[in-house]
Amino acid sequence: NQVLNDPAPTFEEGGSINATCIIDCHNILGEGILYDDEKNEIIWTDIMGKQFNILKLDTGEHIVKSLPKMLGAFALRPKEERGYLFAWEDGFQLYDVELGKELSEMSHGEDVNPLKLPQRLNDGRTDPTGKFFVCGGYFGGVQGNFTKVFKCSFSDLKGSELNLVHEAIVDKIRITNSICWSVDGKSMFLADSLEKAIHKHEYDQESGKLSKKQILRNVKIGVPDGSTVDSKGNLWNAVFRAGAGPAMVQCINTLTGEAIYTVNMPDSTSQVTCCCFGGPNLNIMFITTASENADLDKEPNAGCIYAVKLGIKGCLEKRFTGRK
């Protein structure tokens, strides 16, 4: 409530602000945070903890739902449709988290984690058209192994309305992160965290294909994790530092690649993983963190949720329709 009621600061290039720890949840690997504007809820996954988290902004209630397996990322669906599109460790599926019920078969396509765990799906987001959910994998820490980035949609075949299909759009990546799009939907941002660089691609909204890859920003401190884009077209990237000092979220000008604003952790938390804009005015940034491998004596708030009101607004999350 304090963050919701805080006055909005002025957004000035070169500025910075401290986030506030708002939920003492100690996720093992909090990730994929989104704002559901229809329900006024913040939702995220604890991948390693196999839990789906819901924060009701109207009441402040934090609800935790147990999951049968790891959930890397997920997508909102249209208001009239039940459940979410889930990117499980091993594929895509429609799932009703309230009832703990599968709403579709697993997606059809190549094996998304042929080596099995710890290789799995990781970061993902619905594209600007709602047709495709784009999601890539984590290589499992296996030397020499690569994973892929996939696009998922409903099959075009008659009589297969709820049949999900997926195919690769990037054939070689190790740790997929930072998937989001420019405001006009013509560019997609993507990072392989181990390369310590965020890339910008031209995005074909009809086919979901990528082209003309270029470096947007080389990350010198830490590695790039999850990202989101604001209404002015800036990219906000969670910088994961793995014990090497307090983490941050950097606002990056997508024309120049320069960092123009910083959200700092108010403490020693070093493993910031993802961020989103939320709240009725879309001007509160919510941030997930991880406690996995952290020294909890030095980082007592590792895995908790942070928030801060900003002087700039985000964009509504697109909803997965899966159809052209």
Contacts in CASP RR format, 6 or more apart in sequence:
PFRMAT RR
TARGET T0000
AUTHOR 0000-0000-0000
METHOD contacts of the structure
MODEL  1
NQVLNDPAPTFEEGGSINATCIIDCHNILGEGILYDDEKNEIIWTDIMGK
QFNILKLDTGEHIVKSLPKMLGAFALRPKEERGYLFAWEDGFQLYDVELG
KELSEMSHGEDVNPLKLPQRLNDGRTDPTGKFFVCGGYFGGVQGNFTKVF
KCSFSDLKGSELNLVHEAIVDKIRITNSICWSVDGKSMFLADSLEKAIHK
HEYDQESGKLSKKQILRNVKIGVPDGSTVDSKGNLWNAVFRAGAGPAMVQ
CINTLTGEAIYTVNMPDSTSQVTCCCFGGPNLNIMFITTASENADLDKEP
NAGCIYAVKLGIKGCLEKRFTGRK
1 60 0 8 1.000
2 20 0 8 1.000
3 20 0 8 1.000
3 22 0 8 1.000
3 284 0 8 1.000
3 307 0 8 1.000
3 308 0 8 1.000
3 309 0 8 1.000
4 57 0 8 1.000
4 279 0 8 1.000
4 284 0 8 1.000
4 309 0 8 1.000
6 309 0 8 1.000
7 309 0 8 1.000
8 283 0 8 1.000
8 309 0 8 1.000
8 310 0 8 1.000
8 311 0 8 1.000
9 17 0 8 1.000
9 309 0 8 1.000
9 310 0 8 1.000
9 311 0 8 1.000
10 311 0 8 1.000
11 261 0 8 1.000
11 310 0 8 1.000
11 311 0 8 1.000
11 312 0 8 1.000
12 261 0 8 1.000
13 260 0 8 1.000
13 261 0 8 1.000
14 260 0 8 1.000
14 261 0 8 1.000
14 262 0 8 1.000
15 260 0 8 1.000
15 261 0 8 1.000
15 262 0 8 1.000
16 261 0 8 1.000
16 262 0 8 1.000
16 263 0 8 1.000
16 264 0 8 1.000
17 262 0 8 1.000
17 263 0 8 1.000
17 264 0 8 1.000
17 308 0 8 1.000
17 310 0 8 1.000
18 263 0 8 1.000
18 264 0 8 1.000
18 265 0 8 1.000
18 266 0 8 1.000
18 308 0 8 1.000
19 249 0 8 1.000
19 263 0 8 1.000
19 264 0 8 1.000
19 265 0 8 1.000
19 266 0 8 1.000
19 285 0 8 1.000
19 287 0 8 1.000
19 306 0 8 1.000
19 307 0 8 1.000
19 308 0 8 1.000
20 266 0 8 1.000
20 306 0 8 1.000
20 307 0 8 1.000
20 308 0 8 1.000
21 266 0 8 1.000
21 267 0 8 1.000
21 269 0 8 1.000
21 301 0 8 1.000
21 304 0 8 1.000
21 305 0 8 1.000
21 306 0 8 1.000
22 304 0 8 1.000
22 305 0 8 1.000
22 306 0 8 1.000
22 307 0 8 1.000
23 55 0 8 1.000
23 62 0 8 1.000
23 304 0 8 1.000
23 305 0 8 1.000
24 301 0 8 1.000
24 304 0 8 1.000
25 46 0 8 1.000
25 53 0 8 1.000
25 62 0 8 1.000
25 64 0 8 1.000
25 303 0 8 1.000
25 304 0 8 1.000
25 305 0 8 1.000
26 291 0 8 1.000
26 302 0 8 1.000
26 303 0 8 1.000
26 304 0 8 1.000
27 44 0 8 1.000
27 46 0 8 1.000
27 49 0 8 1.000
27 51 0 8 1.000
27 53 0 8 1.000
27 288 0 8 1.000
27 289 0 8 1.000
27 290 0 8 1.000
27 291 0 8 1.000
27 303 0 8 1.000
27 304 0 8 1.000
27 305 0 8 1.000
28 46 0 8 1.000
28 47 0 8 1.000
28 48 0 8 1.000
28 49 0 8 1.000
28 290 0 8 1.000
28 291 0 8 1.000
28 292 0 8 1.000
28 303 0 8 1.000
29 46 0 8 1.000
29 47 0 8 1.000
29 48 0 8 1.000
29 49 0 8 1.000
29 273 0 8 1.000
29 290 0 8 1.000
29 292 0 8 1.000
30 44 0 8 1.000
30 45 0 8 1.000
30 46 0 8 1.000
30 47 0 8 1.000
30 53 0 8 1.000
30 273 0 8 1.000
30 274 0 8 1.000
30 288 0 8 1.000
30 289 0 8 1.000
30 290 0 8 1.000
30 303 0 8 1.000
31 44 0 8 1.000
31 45 0 8 1.000
31 46 0 8 1.000
31 47 0 8 1.000
31 72 0 8 1.000
31 73 0 8 1.000
31 122 0 8 1.000
31 123 0 8 1.000
31 226 0 8 1.000
31 273 0 8 1.000
31 274 0 8 1.000
31 288 0 8 1.000
31 290 0 8 1.000
32 44 0 8 1.000
32 45 0 8 1.000
32 72 0 8 1.000
32 73 0 8 1.000
32 74 0 8 1.000
32 123 0 8 1.000
32 124 0 8 1.000
32 226 0 8 1.000
32 273 0 8 1.000
32 274 0 8 1.000
32 276 0 8 1.000
32 288 0 8 1.000
33 42 0 8 1.000
33 43 0 8 1.000
33 44 0 8 1.000
33 274 0 8 1.000
33 275 0 8 1.000
33 276 0 8 1.000
33 286 0 8 1.000
33 287 0 8 1.000
33 288 0 8 1.000
33 305 0 8 1.000
34 42 0 8 1.000
34 43 0 8 1.000
34 44 0 8 1.000
34 74 0 8 1.000
34 76 0 8 1.000
34 276 0 8 1.000
34 317 0 8 1.000
35 41 0 8 1.000
35 42 0 8 1.000
35 43 0 8 1.000
35 276 0 8 1.000
35 277 0 8 1.000
35 278 0 8 1.000
35 279 0 8 1.000
35 282 0 8 1.000
35 286 0 8 1.000
35 316 0 8 1.000
35 317 0 8 1.000
36 42 0 8 1.000
36 43 0 8 1.000
36 76 0 8 1.000
36 317 0 8 1.000
37 278 0 8 1.000
37 279 0 8 1.000
37 316 0 8 1.000
37 317 0 8 1.000
38 79 0 8 1.000
39 56 0 8 1.000
40 56 0 8 1.000
40 57 0 8 1.000
40 58 0 8 1.000
40 279 0 8 1.000
40 280 0 8 1.000
41 54 0 8 1.000
41 55 0 8 1.000
41 56 0 8 1.000
41 57 0 8 1.000
42 54 0 8 1.000
42 55 0 8 1.000
42 57 0 8 1.000
42 276 0 8 1.000
42 278 0 8 1.000
42 286 0 8 1.000
42 305 0 8 1.000
43 52 0 8 1.000
43 53 0 8 1.000
43 54 0 8 1.000
43 55 0 8 1.000
43 74 0 8 1.000
44 52 0 8 1.000
44 53 0 8 1.000
44 274 0 8 1.000
44 288 0 8 1.000
44 305 0 8 1.000
45 51 0 8 1.000
45 52 0 8 1.000
45 53 0 8 1.000
45 67 0 8 1.000
45 71 0 8 1.000
45 72 0 8 1.000
45 73 0 8 1.000
45 74 0 8 1.000
46 52 0 8 1.000
46 53 0 8 1.000
47 70 0 8 1.000
47 71 0 8 1.000
47 72 0 8 1.000
47 120 0 8 1.000
47 122 0 8 1.000
48 70 0 8 1.000
48 292 0 8 1.000
49 70 0 8 1.000
50 66 0 8 1.000
50 67 0 8 1.000
50 68 0 8 1.000
50 69 0 8 1.000
50 70 0 8 1.000
50 71 0 8 1.000
51 64 0 8 1.000
51 65 0 8 1.000
51 66 0 8 1.000
51 67 0 8 1.000
52 64 0 8 1.000
52 65 0 8 1.000
52 67 0 8 1.000
52 71 0 8 1.000
52 74 0 8 1.000
52 97 0 8 1.000
53 62 0 8 1.000
53 63 0 8 1.000
53 64 0 8 1.000
53 65 0 8 1.000
54 62 0 8 1.000
54 63 0 8 1.000
54 64 0 8 1.000
54 65 0 8 1.000
55 61 0 8 1.000
55 62 0 8 1.000
55 63 0 8 1.000
55 286 0 8 1.000
55 305 0 8 1.000
56 62 0 8 1.000
56 63 0 8 1.000
57 279 0 8 1.000
57 280 0 8 1.000
65 97 0 8 1.000
65 98 0 8 1.000
65 100 0 8 1.000
67 97 0 8 1.000
69 88 0 8 1.000
69 89 0 8 1.000
69 90 0 8 1.000
70 88 0 8 1.000
70 89 0 8 1.000
70 117 0 8 1.000
70 120 0 8 1.000
71 86 0 8 1.000
71 87 0 8 1.000
71 88 0 8 1.000
71 89 0 8 1.000
72 87 0 8 1.000
72 88 0 8 1.000
72 89 0 8 1.000
72 120 0 8 1.000
72 121 0 8 1.000
72 122 0 8 1.000
72 123 0 8 1.000
72 124 0 8 1.000
72 135 0 8 1.000
73 87 0 8 1.000
73 121 0 8 1.000
73 122 0 8 1.000
73 123 0 8 1.000
73 124 0 8 1.000
73 125 0 8 1.000
73 135 0 8 1.000
74 84 0 8 1.000
74 85 0 8 1.000
74 86 0 8 1.000
74 87 0 8 1.000
75 84 0 8 1.000
75 85 0 8 1.000
75 124 0 8 1.000
75 125 0 8 1.000
75 126 0 8 1.000
75 133 0 8 1.000
75 319 0 8 1.000
75 320 0 8 1.000
76 84 0 8 1.000
76 126 0 8 1.000
76 317 0 8 1.000
76 318 0 8 1.000
76 319 0 8 1.000
76 320 0 8 1.000
77 83 0 8 1.000
77 84 0 8 1.000
77 85 0 8 1.000
77 94 0 8 1.000
77 319 0 8 1.000
77 320 0 8 1.000
77 321 0 8 1.000
78 319 0 8 1.000
78 321 0 8 1.000
79 319 0 8 1.000
82 96 0 8 1.000
82 103 0 8 1.000
83 94 0 8 1.000
83 95 0 8 1.000
83 96 0 8 1.000
83 97 0 8 1.000
83 98 0 8 1.000
83 103 0 8 1.000
84 94 0 8 1.000
84 95 0 8 1.000
84 97 0 8 1.000
85 92 0 8 1.000
85 93 0 8 1.000
85 94 0 8 1.000
85 95 0 8 1.000
85 126 0 8 1.000
85 133 0 8 1.000
85 152 0 8 1.000
85 164 0 8 1.000
85 320 0 8 1.000
86 92 0 8 1.000
86 93 0 8 1.000
86 94 0 8 1.000
86 95 0 8 1.000
87 121 0 8 1.000
87 124 0 8 1.000
87 133 0 8 1.000
87 135 0 8 1.000
87 136 0 8 1.000
87 152 0 8 1.000
88 106 0 8 1.000
88 121 0 8 1.000
89 113 0 8 1.000
89 117 0 8 1.000
89 120 0 8 1.000
89 121 0 8 1.000
90 106 0 8 1.000
90 112 0 8 1.000
90 113 0 8 1.000
90 116 0 8 1.000
90 120 0 8 1.000
90 121 0 8 1.000
91 106 0 8 1.000
91 107 0 8 1.000
91 112 0 8 1.000
91 113 0 8 1.000
91 121 0 8 1.000
91 166 0 8 1.000
92 106 0 8 1.000
92 107 0 8 1.000
92 121 0 8 1.000
92 133 0 8 1.000
92 135 0 8 1.000
92 150 0 8 1.000
92 152 0 8 1.000
92 164 0 8 1.000
92 166 0 8 1.000
93 102 0 8 1.000
93 103 0 8 1.000
93 104 0 8 1.000
93 105 0 8 1.000
93 106 0 8 1.000
93 107 0 8 1.000
93 164 0 8 1.000
94 102 0 8 1.000
94 103 0 8 1.000
94 104 0 8 1.000
94 162 0 8 1.000
94 164 0 8 1.000
95 101 0 8 1.000
95 102 0 8 1.000
95 103 0 8 1.000
96 102 0 8 1.000
96 103 0 8 1.000
103 162 0 8 1.000
104 162 0 8 1.000
104 163 0 8 1.000
104 164 0 8 1.000
105 162 0 8 1.000
105 163 0 8 1.000
105 164 0 8 1.000
106 164 0 8 1.000
107 152 0 8 1.000
107 164 0 8 1.000
107 165 0 8 1.000
107 166 0 8 1.000
108 155 0 8 1.000
108 163 0 8 1.000
108 164 0 8 1.000
108 165 0 8 1.000
108 166 0 8 1.000
109 165 0 8 1.000
109 166 0 8 1.000
109 167 0 8 1.000
110 166 0 8 1.000
110 167 0 8 1.000
110 168 0 8 1.000
112 120 0 8 1.000
112 121 0 8 1.000
112 137 0 8 1.000
112 147 0 8 1.000
112 148 0 8 1.000
112 150 0 8 1.000
112 166 0 8 1.000
113 119 0 8 1.000
113 120 0 8 1.000
113 121 0 8 1.000
113 137 0 8 1.000
113 147 0 8 1.000
115 140 0 8 1.000
115 142 0 8 1.000
115 145 0 8 1.000
117 140 0 8 1.000
118 138 0 8 1.000
118 140 0 8 1.000
118 141 0 8 1.000
119 137 0 8 1.000
119 138 0 8 1.000
119 139 0 8 1.000
119 140 0 8 1.000
119 141 0 8 1.000
119 142 0 8 1.000
119 145 0 8 1.000
119 147 0 8 1.000
120 137 0 8 1.000
120 138 0 8 1.000
120 140 0 8 1.000
121 135 0 8 1.000
121 136 0 8 1.000
121 137 0 8 1.000
121 138 0 8 1.000
122 135 0 8 1.000
122 136 0 8 1.000
122 137 0 8 1.000
122 138 0 8 1.000
122 175 0 8 1.000
122 176 0 8 1.000
122 177 0 8 1.000
123 135 0 8 1.000
123 136 0 8 1.000
123 137 0 8 1.000
123 176 0 8 1.000
123 177 0 8 1.000
123 178 0 8 1.000
123 179 0 8 1.000
123 226 0 8 1.000
123 274 0 8 1.000
124 133 0 8 1.000
124 134 0 8 1.000
124 135 0 8 1.000
124 136 0 8 1.000
124 176 0 8 1.000
124 179 0 8 1.000
125 133 0 8 1.000
125 134 0 8 1.000
125 135 0 8 1.000
125 179 0 8 1.000
125 180 0 8 1.000
125 181 0 8 1.000
125 318 0 8 1.000
126 132 0 8 1.000
126 133 0 8 1.000
126 134 0 8 1.000
126 317 0 8 1.000
126 318 0 8 1.000
126 319 0 8 1.000
126 320 0 8 1.000
127 133 0 8 1.000
127 134 0 8 1.000
127 151 0 8 1.000
127 181 0 8 1.000
127 185 0 8 1.000
127 188 0 8 1.000
127 203 0 8 1.000
127 205 0 8 1.000
127 208 0 8 1.000
127 318 0 8 1.000
128 181 0 8 1.000
128 185 0 8 1.000
128 205 0 8 1.000
128 318 0 8 1.000
129 205 0 8 1.000
129 318 0 8 1.000
130 318 0 8 1.000
130 319 0 8 1.000
130 320 0 8 1.000
130 321 0 8 1.000
130 322 0 8 1.000
131 153 0 8 1.000
131 205 0 8 1.000
131 208 0 8 1.000
131 321 0 8 1.000
131 322 0 8 1.000
131 323 0 8 1.000
131 324 0 8 1.000
132 151 0 8 1.000
132 152 0 8 1.000
132 153 0 8 1.000
132 208 0 8 1.000
132 322 0 8 1.000
133 151 0 8 1.000
133 152 0 8 1.000
133 153 0 8 1.000
133 320 0 8 1.000
133 322 0 8 1.000
134 149 0 8 1.000
134 150 0 8 1.000
134 151 0 8 1.000
134 152 0 8 1.000
134 169 0 8 1.000
134 179 0 8 1.000
134 188 0 8 1.000
134 208 0 8 1.000
135 149 0 8 1.000
135 150 0 8 1.000
135 152 0 8 1.000
135 176 0 8 1.000
135 179 0 8 1.000
136 147 0 8 1.000
136 148 0 8 1.000
136 149 0 8 1.000
136 150 0 8 1.000
136 170 0 8 1.000
136 173 0 8 1.000
136 176 0 8 1.000
136 179 0 8 1.000
137 147 0 8 1.000
137 148 0 8 1.000
137 149 0 8 1.000
137 173 0 8 1.000
137 175 0 8 1.000
137 176 0 8 1.000
138 147 0 8 1.000
138 174 0 8 1.000
138 175 0 8 1.000
138 176 0 8 1.000
139 145 0 8 1.000
139 146 0 8 1.000
139 147 0 8 1.000
139 173 0 8 1.000
139 174 0 8 1.000
139 175 0 8 1.000
140 147 0 8 1.000
141 174 0 8 1.000
145 174 0 8 1.000
146 171 0 8 1.000
146 172 0 8 1.000
146 173 0 8 1.000
146 174 0 8 1.000
147 173 0 8 1.000
147 174 0 8 1.000
147 176 0 8 1.000
148 168 0 8 1.000
148 170 0 8 1.000
148 171 0 8 1.000
148 172 0 8 1.000
148 173 0 8 1.000
149 168 0 8 1.000
149 169 0 8 1.000
149 170 0 8 1.000
149 173 0 8 1.000
149 176 0 8 1.000
149 179 0 8 1.000
149 190 0 8 1.000
150 166 0 8 1.000
150 167 0 8 1.000
150 168 0 8 1.000
150 169 0 8 1.000
151 166 0 8 1.000
151 167 0 8 1.000
151 169 0 8 1.000
151 208 0 8 1.000
152 164 0 8 1.000
152 165 0 8 1.000
152 166 0 8 1.000
152 322 0 8 1.000
153 164 0 8 1.000
153 165 0 8 1.000
153 166 0 8 1.000
153 322 0 8 1.000
153 323 0 8 1.000
153 324 0 8 1.000
154 160 0 8 1.000
154 161 0 8 1.000
154 162 0 8 1.000
154 163 0 8 1.000
154 164 0 8 1.000
154 165 0 8 1.000
154 322 0 8 1.000
154 323 0 8 1.000
155 163 0 8 1.000
155 164 0 8 1.000
155 165 0 8 1.000
156 324 0 8 1.000
157 163 0 8 1.000
169 208 0 8 1.000
169 209 0 8 1.000
169 210 0 8 1.000
170 190 0 8 1.000
170 210 0 8 1.000
173 192 0 8 1.000
174 192 0 8 1.000
174 193 0 8 1.000
174 194 0 8 1.000
175 192 0 8 1.000
175 193 0 8 1.000
175 194 0 8 1.000
176 190 0 8 1.000
176 191 0 8 1.000
176 192 0 8 1.000
177 190 0 8 1.000
177 191 0 8 1.000
177 192 0 8 1.000
177 193 0 8 1.000
177 224 0 8 1.000
177 225 0 8 1.000
177 226 0 8 1.000
177 227 0 8 1.000
178 189 0 8 1.000
178 190 0 8 1.000
178 191 0 8 1.000
178 198 0 8 1.000
178 224 0 8 1.000
178 225 0 8 1.000
178 226 0 8 1.000
178 227 0 8 1.000
178 235 0 8 1.000
178 237 0 8 1.000
179 188 0 8 1.000
179 189 0 8 1.000
179 190 0 8 1.000
179 226 0 8 1.000
179 227 0 8 1.000
180 188 0 8 1.000
180 189 0 8 1.000
180 227 0 8 1.000
180 228 0 8 1.000
180 229 0 8 1.000
180 235 0 8 1.000
181 187 0 8 1.000
181 188 0 8 1.000
181 189 0 8 1.000
181 203 0 8 1.000
181 229 0 8 1.000
182 188 0 8 1.000
182 189 0 8 1.000
182 229 0 8 1.000
182 233 0 8 1.000
182 254 0 8 1.000
183 229 0 8 1.000
183 231 0 8 1.000
183 232 0 8 1.000
183 233 0 8 1.000
183 315 0 8 1.000
185 203 0 8 1.000
185 205 0 8 1.000
186 202 0 8 1.000
186 203 0 8 1.000
186 205 0 8 1.000
187 200 0 8 1.000
187 201 0 8 1.000
187 202 0 8 1.000
187 203 0 8 1.000
187 254 0 8 1.000
188 200 0 8 1.000
188 201 0 8 1.000
188 202 0 8 1.000
188 203 0 8 1.000
188 210 0 8 1.000
189 198 0 8 1.000
189 199 0 8 1.000
189 200 0 8 1.000
189 201 0 8 1.000
189 216 0 8 1.000
189 227 0 8 1.000
189 229 0 8 1.000
189 235 0 8 1.000
189 254 0 8 1.000
190 198 0 8 1.000
190 199 0 8 1.000
190 201 0 8 1.000
190 210 0 8 1.000
191 197 0 8 1.000
191 198 0 8 1.000
191 199 0 8 1.000
191 224 0 8 1.000
191 225 0 8 1.000
191 226 0 8 1.000
191 227 0 8 1.000
191 237 0 8 1.000
193 223 0 8 1.000
193 224 0 8 1.000
193 225 0 8 1.000
193 240 0 8 1.000
194 223 0 8 1.000
196 218 0 8 1.000
196 219 0 8 1.000
196 220 0 8 1.000
196 222 0 8 1.000
196 223 0 8 1.000
196 224 0 8 1.000
197 215 0 8 1.000
197 216 0 8 1.000
197 217 0 8 1.000
197 218 0 8 1.000
197 219 0 8 1.000
197 224 0 8 1.000
198 215 0 8 1.000
198 216 0 8 1.000
198 217 0 8 1.000
198 219 0 8 1.000
198 224 0 8 1.000
198 227 0 8 1.000
198 235 0 8 1.000
198 237 0 8 1.000
198 252 0 8 1.000
199 213 0 8 1.000
199 214 0 8 1.000
199 215 0 8 1.000
199 216 0 8 1.000
200 213 0 8 1.000
200 214 0 8 1.000
200 215 0 8 1.000
200 216 0 8 1.000
200 254 0 8 1.000
201 210 0 8 1.000
201 211 0 8 1.000
201 212 0 8 1.000
201 213 0 8 1.000
201 214 0 8 1.000
202 210 0 8 1.000
202 211 0 8 1.000
202 212 0 8 1.000
203 209 0 8 1.000
203 210 0 8 1.000
204 210 0 8 1.000
204 211 0 8 1.000
206 324 0 8 1.000
216 235 0 8 1.000
216 252 0 8 1.000
216 254 0 8 1.000
216 257 0 8 1.000
217 224 0 8 1.000
217 237 0 8 1.000
217 252 0 8 1.000
217 257 0 8 1.000
217 258 0 8 1.000
217 259 0 8 1.000
219 237 0 8 1.000
219 239 0 8 1.000
221 239 0 8 1.000
221 241 0 8 1.000
221 244 0 8 1.000
222 239 0 8 1.000
222 240 0 8 1.000
222 241 0 8 1.000
222 242 0 8 1.000
222 244 0 8 1.000
223 239 0 8 1.000
223 240 0 8 1.000
223 241 0 8 1.000
223 242 0 8 1.000
224 237 0 8 1.000
224 238 0 8 1.000
224 239 0 8 1.000
224 240 0 8 1.000
225 237 0 8 1.000
225 238 0 8 1.000
225 239 0 8 1.000
225 240 0 8 1.000
225 272 0 8 1.000
225 273 0 8 1.000
225 274 0 8 1.000
226 237 0 8 1.000
226 238 0 8 1.000
226 273 0 8 1.000
226 274 0 8 1.000
226 275 0 8 1.000
227 235 0 8 1.000
227 236 0 8 1.000
227 237 0 8 1.000
227 238 0 8 1.000
227 274 0 8 1.000
227 275 0 8 1.000
228 235 0 8 1.000
228 236 0 8 1.000
228 275 0 8 1.000
228 276 0 8 1.000
228 277 0 8 1.000
228 314 0 8 1.000
229 235 0 8 1.000
229 236 0 8 1.000
229 254 0 8 1.000
229 314 0 8 1.000
229 315 0 8 1.000
230 236 0 8 1.000
230 251 0 8 1.000
230 277 0 8 1.000
230 312 0 8 1.000
230 313 0 8 1.000
230 314 0 8 1.000
230 315 0 8 1.000
231 282 0 8 1.000
231 312 0 8 1.000
231 313 0 8 1.000
231 314 0 8 1.000
231 315 0 8 1.000
232 312 0 8 1.000
233 254 0 8 1.000
234 251 0 8 1.000
234 252 0 8 1.000
234 253 0 8 1.000
234 254 0 8 1.000
234 260 0 8 1.000
234 261 0 8 1.000
234 312 0 8 1.000
235 251 0 8 1.000
235 252 0 8 1.000
235 254 0 8 1.000
236 249 0 8 1.000
236 250 0 8 1.000
236 251 0 8 1.000
236 252 0 8 1.000
236 263 0 8 1.000
236 275 0 8 1.000
236 285 0 8 1.000
237 249 0 8 1.000
237 250 0 8 1.000
237 252 0 8 1.000
238 247 0 8 1.000
238 249 0 8 1.000
238 272 0 8 1.000
238 273 0 8 1.000
238 274 0 8 1.000
238 275 0 8 1.000
238 287 0 8 1.000
238 288 0 8 1.000
239 247 0 8 1.000
239 248 0 8 1.000
239 249 0 8 1.000
239 250 0 8 1.000
239 272 0 8 1.000
240 247 0 8 1.000
240 270 0 8 1.000
240 271 0 8 1.000
240 272 0 8 1.000
240 273 0 8 1.000
240 290 0 8 1.000
241 247 0 8 1.000
241 270 0 8 1.000
241 271 0 8 1.000
241 272 0 8 1.000
242 270 0 8 1.000
242 271 0 8 1.000
242 293 0 8 1.000
243 270 0 8 1.000
243 271 0 8 1.000
243 294 0 8 1.000
243 295 0 8 1.000
243 298 0 8 1.000
243 299 0 8 1.000
244 270 0 8 1.000
245 268 0 8 1.000
245 270 0 8 1.000
246 264 0 8 1.000
246 265 0 8 1.000
246 267 0 8 1.000
246 268 0 8 1.000
246 269 0 8 1.000
246 270 0 8 1.000
247 265 0 8 1.000
247 269 0 8 1.000
247 270 0 8 1.000
247 271 0 8 1.000
247 272 0 8 1.000
247 289 0 8 1.000
248 262 0 8 1.000
248 263 0 8 1.000
248 264 0 8 1.000
248 265 0 8 1.000
248 272 0 8 1.000
249 262 0 8 1.000
249 263 0 8 1.000
249 272 0 8 1.000
249 275 0 8 1.000
249 285 0 8 1.000
249 287 0 8 1.000
250 259 0 8 1.000
250 261 0 8 1.000
250 262 0 8 1.000
250 263 0 8 1.000
251 259 0 8 1.000
251 260 0 8 1.000
251 261 0 8 1.000
251 262 0 8 1.000
251 263 0 8 1.000
252 258 0 8 1.000
252 259 0 8 1.000
252 260 0 8 1.000
253 259 0 8 1.000
253 260 0 8 1.000
263 275 0 8 1.000
263 285 0 8 1.000
263 287 0 8 1.000
263 308 0 8 1.000
263 310 0 8 1.000
265 272 0 8 1.000
265 306 0 8 1.000
266 306 0 8 1.000
267 299 0 8 1.000
267 300 0 8 1.000
267 301 0 8 1.000
268 298 0 8 1.000
268 299 0 8 1.000
269 289 0 8 1.000
269 299 0 8 1.000
269 301 0 8 1.000
269 302 0 8 1.000
269 303 0 8 1.000
269 304 0 8 1.000
269 306 0 8 1.000
270 294 0 8 1.000
270 299 0 8 1.000
270 302 0 8 1.000
271 289 0 8 1.000
271 290 0 8 1.000
271 291 0 8 1.000
271 292 0 8 1.000
271 293 0 8 1.000
271 294 0 8 1.000
271 299 0 8 1.000
271 302 0 8 1.000
271 303 0 8 1.000
272 287 0 8 1.000
272 288 0 8 1.000
272 289 0 8 1.000
273 288 0 8 1.000
273 289 0 8 1.000
273 290 0 8 1.000
274 287 0 8 1.000
274 288 0 8 1.000
275 285 0 8 1.000
275 286 0 8 1.000
275 287 0 8 1.000
275 288 0 8 1.000
276 285 0 8 1.000
276 286 0 8 1.000
276 317 0 8 1.000
277 283 0 8 1.000
277 284 0 8 1.000
277 285 0 8 1.000
277 286 0 8 1.000
277 310 0 8 1.000
277 313 0 8 1.000
277 314 0 8 1.000
277 315 0 8 1.000
278 284 0 8 1.000
278 285 0 8 1.000
278 286 0 8 1.000
278 314 0 8 1.000
281 313 0 8 1.000
282 313 0 8 1.000
282 314 0 8 1.000
282 315 0 8 1.000
282 316 0 8 1.000
283 309 0 8 1.000
283 310 0 8 1.000
283 311 0 8 1.000
283 312 0 8 1.000
283 313 0 8 1.000
283 314 0 8 1.000
284 307 0 8 1.000
284 308 0 8 1.000
284 309 0 8 1.000
284 310 0 8 1.000
285 307 0 8 1.000
285 308 0 8 1.000
285 309 0 8 1.000
285 310 0 8 1.000
286 305 0 8 1.000
286 306 0 8 1.000
286 307 0 8 1.000
287 305 0 8 1.000
287 306 0 8 1.000
287 307 0 8 1.000
287 308 0 8 1.000
288 303 0 8 1.000
288 305 0 8 1.000
289 301 0 8 1.000
289 302 0 8 1.000
289 303 0 8 1.000
289 304 0 8 1.000
289 305 0 8 1.000
289 306 0 8 1.000
290 302 0 8 1.000
290 303 0 8 1.000
291 299 0 8 1.000
291 302 0 8 1.000
291 303 0 8 1.000
294 302 0 8 1.000
294 303 0 8 1.000
296 302 0 8 1.000
END
